[in-house]
Amino acid sequence: MKVIGSAAKTVFYLKKIQGQYPSWKLHYKIKCKSTENELTNLLGYSEIKKNQPVAIIAREQFSGYGQNRRTWVSPKGGIWLSAAYPIFAKEFTSQIFNLSLGIKICEMLRQENINVCLKWPNDIFFGSKKLIGFLPRVITRGKEIIYVRIGLGMNVLNYTPSEGISLSKVLQTKNINKHYWTAKVLKAFHDSVEFNNRKEYVIKSANQFLTKKFLPSGFCPHTWKIKDIDSNGNLRIENETQLKVIRRF
């Protein structure tokens, strides 16, 4: 099937940086309520095929949401997508999926000389400001993992609130190809699945990228500090007398 338009541009860069495998199925929306809803609806009537990940990419979404259903501001100029990647395996380590994805995004950006860090469990920061947020999920059938999925937002050329920063401000240019960066994000998603079985590498890398500036909500920075990410992917924080383990779920 011939691919045209925005999907073709992203596929062009995917083939340049990743080759033919896997064969992504891409759907573009000019505007939608939520790419997460669009992906859920798509997978509801069309089962995901082995070796064919799928992504919904929106130019703009007006009712996106992130962790704990928080509002996800998604104006024109950013990369807003939801993607699903087939697994069909029991060996996939779901507890560290958010970390394997986080480190692959960090590695991808650092290869472009963008010095980012990982804010546990699922944000990418440049300095003290958020550049990327992602929401990972694991879908099972019985004990078998069918696929993993993410909702992801990346500030590129769009306006951001004060707590965020766009790639254009980081690079100090508006000459940015969104299709290239969309392909880079999808490649990072693919790599996060491929490297998921290397648990020691994932945990070690996550600790190297981890920023210790931002404590979980409810903990006083004058009393508590971040220690590290443990072998199960949990965040460990400590004070003078206690060590607490913060779990993602």
C-alpha positions, 0 to 999 in steps of 0.5 A: 500500500502506498503511504502518502502525506504526513505518515509517509514523511515519518515513515521515510525517516523511520526507514533511514534510522531503523530500516524496514523492521518493524513495519509501523502502521501510522494513523494521522489526525489533524485534531482529535479529543485524545490519541489514547482514546483513538488508539483504544477504539482502533485496537477495540475493533482491529486486533494488533498483529504480530510484528506490526506496531501501530501509532496514532499521531495528532497535530493537536488534541484538545482533551489529552490526559497523562498520569492520574488523568491529569490534563495534558496540554497538547497544542499545535507544534508538539508531538502527541501520539499513542502507540502500541507494540506487539509482544506476545511473550511471557518474558517481558518485564513489565515492572521496568517498562517505563524505565526501559522507555525512559532511558532509550528516550534519554539516550536518543536525545543525548545522541543529539547533544541534548542533556536531558534527565529522567524524572521518575517514573515517566518524565524527561526533563531538560534542566528543571523543565519538562520536555517529554511526558509518557504514559506506559501501559501493559496489556495482557491476556491471562498471563500472556502479554499481548502488547505494550502501549504508550501515550507520549507528548513532546514539546517541540515548536509549541507554547508551553506552560512555565513548568515546561520547555520546548525543543525549539527553545532548547536548540534555540531554533524553529527550524525543526523537522517534526517528522524526523523527531516523531520517527526518533521517538518511535525508534526509542519505543522499539528499542525499549522493547528490545532492551527490556530483558536486560534488567541490570542494564536498564536499572543501571542506566536509569540511575545514571539518568535519574534526576534527584531534584524532584521528590514525589508529591507529599515529601518535604525536600528539607527532610527527604532526598532521593536515594536511587531506583532499586532493582525492581524499578521502584524509587527509594527516598530517605531521611536521617532515620528512614528509607521509603520505597515508592512504587509506580503503581 
